[in-house]
Amino acid sequence: MSGPLDGVRVLDLSQIVSGPFASMMLSDLGADVIKVEPTDARDPIRQGFFMRGGLPALYLNNNRGKRVIGANMRSRAGCDIVLELAERADVVIQNMRP
């Protein structure tokens, strides 16, 4: 989908609502959003109500238009994957606790 942000690459490391919602809006405006989900845990918002195809509506809505990859950022290999994606990104969104 083209839009004003066509050609902008966003790396989304966020979970729950605020970060995924922000990157969803960037995707709606044409950005190429790559969402990284942890392989050792699931986004807590996946356990919600109003399921469709095994996923809650809020999760599906906030992650529409994104490409998703799983990476264990607690391992060296997972960190290398995320760092390589970050080098190619114009924007990085994260909402991790320190």
N, CA, C and O atoms as a DFTB+ gen file, in Angstrom:
392 C
 N C O
     1  1       0.836      -1.164       0.000
     2  2       0.000       0.000       0.000
     3  2       0.891       1.240       0.000
     4  3       1.797       1.355       0.825
     5  1       0.642       2.145      -0.899
     6  2       1.447       3.358      -0.938
     7  2       0.763       4.462      -0.136
     8  3      -0.447       4.438       0.086
     9  1       1.542       5.392       0.275
    10  2       1.035       6.502       1.070
    11  2       2.161       7.476       1.324
    12  3       3.238       7.327       0.747
    13  1       1.948       8.466       2.167
    14  2       2.978       9.468       2.417
    15  2       4.249       8.896       3.041
    16  3       5.308       9.515       2.940
    17  1       4.170       7.736       3.678
    18  2       5.362       7.137       4.293
    19  2       5.911       5.976       3.464
    20  3       6.694       5.171       3.967
    21  1       5.507       5.889       2.209
    22  2       6.010       4.843       1.324
    23  2       7.532       4.942       1.253
    24  3       8.072       6.021       1.009
    25  1       8.225       3.828       1.464
    26  2       9.682       3.808       1.454
    27  2      10.315       3.933       2.823
    28  3      11.529       3.771       2.953
    29  1       9.528       4.217       3.847
    30  2      10.045       4.302       5.220
    31  2       9.939       2.930       5.860
    32  3       8.880       2.303       5.816
    33  1      11.021       2.462       6.451
    34  2      11.020       1.161       7.110
    35  2      11.023       1.357       8.621
    36  3      11.844       2.094       9.167
    37  1      10.082       0.679       9.287
    38  2       9.906       0.797      10.734
    39  2      10.167      -0.565      11.367
    40  3       9.627      -1.577      10.920
    41  1      10.987      -0.588      12.396
    42  2      11.207      -1.793      13.189
    43  2      10.404      -1.642      14.467
    44  3      10.634      -0.718      15.248
    45  1       9.469      -2.541      14.679
    46  2       8.557      -2.477      15.824
    47  2       8.927      -3.563      16.827
    48  3       8.736      -4.750      16.563
    49  1       9.455      -3.156      17.972
    50  2       9.822      -4.086      19.040
    51  2       8.833      -4.005      20.202
    52  3       9.099      -4.531      21.282
    53  1       7.704      -3.353      19.983
    54  2       6.772      -3.072      21.068
    55  2       5.740      -4.173      21.266
    56  3       5.564      -5.052      20.423
    57  1       5.058      -4.095      22.421
    58  2       4.001      -5.042      22.775
    59  2       2.848      -4.290      23.437
    60  3       2.911      -3.078      23.640
    61  1       1.813      -5.022      23.762
    62  2       0.601      -4.551      24.417
    63  2      -0.188      -3.664      23.454
    64  3      -0.618      -4.164      22.414
    65  1      -0.406      -2.363      23.743
    66  2      -1.288      -1.551      22.906
    67  2      -0.592      -0.329      22.305
    68  3      -0.629      -0.154      21.087
    69  1       0.034       0.512      23.107
    70  2       0.488       1.820      22.623
    71  2       1.501       1.721      21.481
    72  3       1.333       2.384      20.457
    73  1       2.534       0.917      21.634
    74  2       3.546       0.775      20.579
    75  2       2.980       0.147      19.314
    76  3       3.156       0.699      18.229
    77  1       2.294      -1.011      19.426
    78  2       1.704      -1.603      18.230
    79  2       0.687      -0.688      17.547
    80  3       0.576      -0.700      16.321
    81  1      -0.056       0.105      18.324
    82  2      -1.015       1.031      17.720
    83  2      -0.287       2.124      16.936
    84  3      -0.714       2.495      15.842
    85  1       0.810       2.637      17.493
    86  2       1.587       3.672      16.798
    87  2       2.153       3.131      15.490
    88  3       2.059       3.791      14.455
    89  1       2.740       1.934      15.527
    90  2       3.313       1.379      14.296
    91  2       2.220       0.974      13.301
    92  3       2.463       0.968      12.094
    93  1       1.018       0.635      13.790
    94  2      -0.106       0.345      12.900
    95  2      -0.472       1.597      12.112
    96  3      -0.739       1.520      10.913
    97  1      -0.484       2.756      12.785
    98  2      -0.808       4.002      12.081
    99  2       0.255       4.320      11.033
   100  3      -0.073       4.807       9.952
   101  1       1.527       4.051      11.339
   102  2       2.590       4.265      10.355
   103  2       2.405       3.328       9.164
   104  3       2.606       3.725       8.017
   105  1       2.024       2.086       9.443
   106  2       1.739       1.133       8.369
   107  2       0.571       1.592       7.512
   108  3       0.613       1.482       6.286
   109  1      -0.471       2.106       8.154
   110  2      -1.634       2.613       7.422
   111  2      -1.246       3.764       6.490
   112  3      -1.895       3.990       5.468
   113  1      -0.184       4.487       6.850
   114  2       0.280       5.604       6.029
   115  2       1.306       5.172       4.982
   116  3       1.873       6.012       4.282
   117  1       1.544       3.862       4.874
   118  2       2.395       3.339       3.818
   119  2       3.766       2.860       4.230
   120  3       4.508       2.362       3.384
   121  1       4.140       2.987       5.497
   122  2       5.457       2.529       5.943
   123  2       5.525       1.002       5.917
   124  3       4.517       0.318       6.092
   125  1       6.723       0.488       5.697
   126  2       6.990      -0.947       5.758
   127  2       7.349      -1.263       7.203
   128  3       8.443      -0.922       7.654
   129  1       6.448      -1.906       7.931
   130  2       6.647      -2.172       9.355
   131  2       7.000      -3.638       9.556
   132  3       6.285      -4.531       9.101
   133  1       8.112      -3.875      10.245
   134  2       8.542      -5.218      10.606
   135  2       8.432      -5.336      12.113
   136  3       9.138      -4.648      12.850
   137  1       7.548      -6.207      12.570
   138  2       7.331      -6.409      14.004
   139  2       8.156      -7.610      14.456
   140  3       8.105      -8.672      13.837
   141  1       8.909      -7.439      15.527
   142  2       9.688      -8.529      16.111
   143  2       8.983      -8.985      17.372
   144  3       8.766      -8.201      18.296
   145  1       8.628     -10.259      17.403
   146  2       8.003     -10.830      18.591
   147  2       8.971     -11.805      19.235
   148  3       9.686     -12.523      18.537
   149  1       9.000     -11.838      20.560
   150  2       9.888     -12.772      21.250
   151  2       9.435     -14.215      21.025
   152  3       8.239     -14.504      20.979
   153  1      10.395     -15.098      20.889
   154  2      10.062     -16.517      20.717
   155  2       9.929     -17.228      22.055
   156  3       9.342     -18.307      22.134
   157  1      10.477     -16.622      23.110
   158  2      10.426     -17.259      24.422
   159  2       9.212     -16.828      25.238
   160  3       8.986     -17.348      26.331
   161  1       8.433     -15.890      24.722
   162  2       7.212     -15.430      25.397
   163  2       6.297     -14.843      24.329
   164  3       6.748     -14.493      23.238
   165  1       5.034     -14.740      24.643
   166  2       4.085     -14.184      23.687
   167  2       3.664     -12.796      24.130
   168  3       3.693     -12.467      25.316
   169  1       3.271     -11.981      23.147
   170  2       2.731     -10.663      23.463
   171  2       1.518     -10.879      24.366
   172  3       0.585     -11.576      23.969
   173  1       1.502     -10.302      25.569
   174  2       0.391     -10.537      26.506
   175  2      -0.983     -10.192      25.928
   176  3      -1.990     -10.741      26.377
   177  1      -1.043      -9.303      24.951
   178  2      -2.332      -8.910      24.384
   179  2      -2.942     -10.048      23.550
   180  3      -4.116      -9.990      23.185
   181  1      -2.149     -11.072      23.253
   182  2      -2.677     -12.230      22.510
   183  2      -3.702     -13.007      23.338
   184  3      -4.485     -13.780      22.785
   185  1      -3.701     -12.810      24.646
   186  2      -4.644     -13.495      25.514
   187  2      -5.781     -12.557      25.859
   188  3      -5.816     -11.972      26.941
   189  1      -6.694     -12.422      24.943
   190  2      -7.794     -11.492      25.148
   191  2      -9.114     -12.109      24.756
   192  3      -9.239     -13.326      24.623
   193  1     -10.079     -11.262      24.576
   194  2     -11.423     -11.693      24.236
   195  2     -11.685     -11.432      22.754
   196  3     -10.836     -10.890      22.046
   197  1     -12.849     -11.820      22.308
   198  2     -13.276     -11.620      20.923
   199  2     -12.282     -12.242      19.954
   200  3     -11.721     -11.562      19.095
   201  1     -12.075     -13.549      20.107
   202  2     -11.109     -14.282      19.302
   203  2     -11.621     -14.522      17.881
   204  3     -12.818     -14.696      17.648
   205  1     -10.685     -14.523      16.953
   206  2     -10.965     -14.893      15.571
   207  2      -9.723     -15.612      15.063
   208  3      -8.636     -15.037      15.018
   209  1      -9.893     -16.861      14.686
   210  2      -8.757     -17.637      14.210
   211  2      -7.697     -17.845      15.278
   212  3      -6.519     -18.000      14.955
   213  1      -8.094     -17.851      16.536
   214  2      -7.159     -18.077      17.630
   215  2      -6.459     -16.823      18.140
   216  3      -5.644     -16.910      19.059
   217  1      -6.756     -15.667      17.567
   218  2      -6.131     -14.413      18.001
   219  2      -7.200     -13.395      18.357
   220  3      -8.229     -13.317      17.687
   221  1      -6.967     -12.609      19.411
   222  2      -7.950     -11.592      19.798
   223  2      -8.013     -10.433      18.801
   224  3      -7.027     -10.103      18.143
   225  1      -9.174      -9.838      18.710
   226  2      -9.400      -8.748      17.755
   227  2      -8.436      -7.586      17.970
   228  3      -7.951      -7.010      16.997
   229  1      -8.148      -7.227      19.217
   230  2      -7.248      -6.106      19.487
   231  2      -5.855      -6.381      18.935
   232  3      -5.229      -5.493      18.356
   233  1      -5.366      -7.606      19.111
   234  2      -4.049      -7.973      18.576
   235  2      -4.067      -7.899      17.052
   236  3      -3.159      -7.333      16.442
   237  1      -5.101      -8.471      16.442
   238  2      -5.190      -8.463      14.979
   239  2      -5.257      -7.043      14.435
   240  3      -4.583      -6.727      13.455
   241  1      -6.052      -6.188      15.052
   242  2      -6.187      -4.816      14.574
   243  2      -4.875      -4.048      14.709
   244  3      -4.441      -3.399      13.757
   245  1      -4.245      -4.113      15.865
   246  2      -3.037      -3.327      16.106
   247  2      -1.825      -3.824      15.332
   248  3      -0.816      -3.123      15.256
   249  1      -1.903      -5.004      14.762
   250  2      -0.767      -5.545      14.019
   251  2      -1.067      -5.748      12.545
   252  3      -0.321      -6.435      11.846
   253  1      -2.147      -5.160      12.071
   254  2      -2.475      -5.292      10.652
   255  2      -1.456      -4.529       9.810
   256  3      -0.913      -3.508      10.233
   257  1      -1.214      -5.041       8.628
   258  2      -0.313      -4.377       7.695
   259  2       1.160      -4.511       8.026
   260  3       1.985      -3.824       7.425
   261  1       1.514      -5.375       8.965
   262  2       2.913      -5.527       9.374
   263  2       3.430      -6.899       8.955
   264  3       2.674      -7.860       8.811
   265  1       4.735      -6.952       8.766
   266  2       5.393      -8.247       8.609
   267  2       5.919      -8.617       9.997
   268  3       6.372      -7.749      10.744
   269  1       5.860      -9.891      10.334
   270  2       6.237     -10.328      11.680
   271  2       7.348     -11.356      11.596
   272  3       7.335     -12.246      10.745
   273  1       8.315     -11.215      12.501
   274  2       9.394     -12.187      12.636
   275  2       9.559     -12.480      14.119
   276  3       9.383     -11.592      14.953
   277  1       9.893     -13.710      14.451
   278  2      10.172     -14.085      15.832
   279  2      11.671     -14.115      16.063
   280  3      12.422     -14.618      15.228
   281  1      12.111     -13.576      17.197
   282  2      13.529     -13.579      17.543
   283  2      13.663     -13.625      19.057
   284  3      12.994     -12.881      19.774
   285  1      14.527     -14.498      19.531
   286  2      14.816     -14.585      20.960
   287  2      15.933     -13.594      21.264
   288  3      17.106     -13.891      21.041
   289  1      15.575     -12.425      21.769
   290  2      16.568     -11.392      22.025
   291  2      17.397     -11.661      23.270
   292  3      18.230     -10.839      23.651
   293  1      17.179     -12.785      23.896
   294  2      18.033     -13.187      25.030
   295  2      19.212     -14.028      24.544
   296  3      20.102     -14.374      25.321
   297  1      19.208     -14.349      23.256
   298  2      20.314     -15.115      22.686
   299  2      21.128     -14.220      21.760
   300  3      20.624     -13.219      21.250
   301  1      22.374     -14.581      21.549
   302  2      23.250     -13.797      20.666
   303  2      22.703     -13.780      19.240
   304  3      22.707     -12.739      18.583
   305  1      22.229     -14.940      18.759
   306  2      21.702     -15.026      17.398
   307  2      20.469     -14.136      17.225
   308  3      20.325     -13.463      16.204
   309  1      19.583     -14.135      18.219
   310  2      18.401     -13.287      18.165
   311  2      18.760     -11.816      18.177
   312  3      18.173     -11.027      17.436
   313  1      19.714     -11.439      19.008
   314  2      20.170     -10.040      19.054
   315  2      20.788      -9.621      17.726
   316  3      20.580      -8.497      17.267
   317  1      21.550     -10.526      17.109
   318  2      22.152     -10.214      15.816
   319  2      21.092      -9.946      14.757
   320  3      21.245      -9.041      13.937
   321  1      20.015     -10.731      14.772
   322  2      18.918     -10.534      13.822
   323  2      18.294      -9.157      14.022
   324  3      18.081      -8.421      13.059
   325  1      18.001      -8.813      15.272
   326  2      17.366      -7.528      15.568
   327  2      18.299      -6.370      15.227
   328  3      17.844      -5.363      14.686
   329  1      19.578      -6.485      15.525
   330  2      20.527      -5.426      15.191
   331  2      20.640      -5.226      13.682
   332  3      20.752      -4.093      13.214
   333  1      20.611      -6.322      12.918
   334  2      20.662      -6.211      11.460
   335  2      19.412      -5.505      10.928
   336  3      19.496      -4.667      10.031
   337  1      18.253      -5.854      11.493
   338  2      17.023      -5.175      11.092
   339  2      17.064      -3.693      11.467
   340  3      16.606      -2.845      10.701
   341  1      17.613      -3.382      12.640
   342  2      17.694      -1.989      13.097
   343  2      18.602      -1.154      12.199
   344  3      18.337       0.025      11.967
   345  1      19.672      -1.767      11.695
   346  2      20.579      -1.041      10.799
   347  2      19.881      -0.606       9.520
   348  3      20.240       0.412       8.927
   349  1      18.887      -1.373       9.094
   350  2      18.168      -1.083       7.851
   351  2      16.909      -0.244       8.076
   352  3      16.249       0.157       7.118
   353  1      16.579       0.019       9.340
   354  2      15.333       0.737       9.657
   355  2      15.559       2.239       9.718
   356  3      16.634       2.715      10.082
   357  1      14.514       2.970       9.351
   358  2      14.517       4.419       9.506
   359  2      13.994       4.819      10.884
   360  3      14.376       5.856      11.427
   361  1      13.108       3.977      11.447
   362  2      12.448       4.251      12.732
   363  2      12.455       2.963      13.535
   364  3      12.219       1.887      12.986
   365  1      12.723       3.064      14.831
   366  2      12.615       1.923      15.744
   367  2      11.628       2.313      16.843
   368  3      11.775       3.352      17.487
   369  1      10.621       1.463      17.047
   370  2       9.635       1.693      18.103
   371  2       9.815       0.592      19.139
   372  3       9.847      -0.591      18.801
   373  1       9.932       0.991      20.406
   374  2      10.031       0.008      21.485
   375  2       9.348       0.585      22.712
   376  3       9.299       1.801      22.900
   377  1       8.827      -0.294      23.533
   378  2       8.245       0.140      24.804
   379  2       8.630      -0.842      25.913
   380  3       7.820      -1.201      26.768
   381  1       9.898      -1.262      25.867
   382  2      10.397      -2.219      26.859
   383  2      10.748      -1.498      28.151
   384  3      11.190      -0.349      28.158
   385  1      10.537      -2.211      29.228
   386  2      10.961      -1.663      30.516
   387  2      12.469      -1.734      30.632
   388  3      13.089      -2.664      30.116
   389  1      13.073      -0.749      31.312
   390  2      14.541      -0.775      31.460
   391  2      15.000      -1.978      32.259
   392  3      16.199      -2.153      32.476
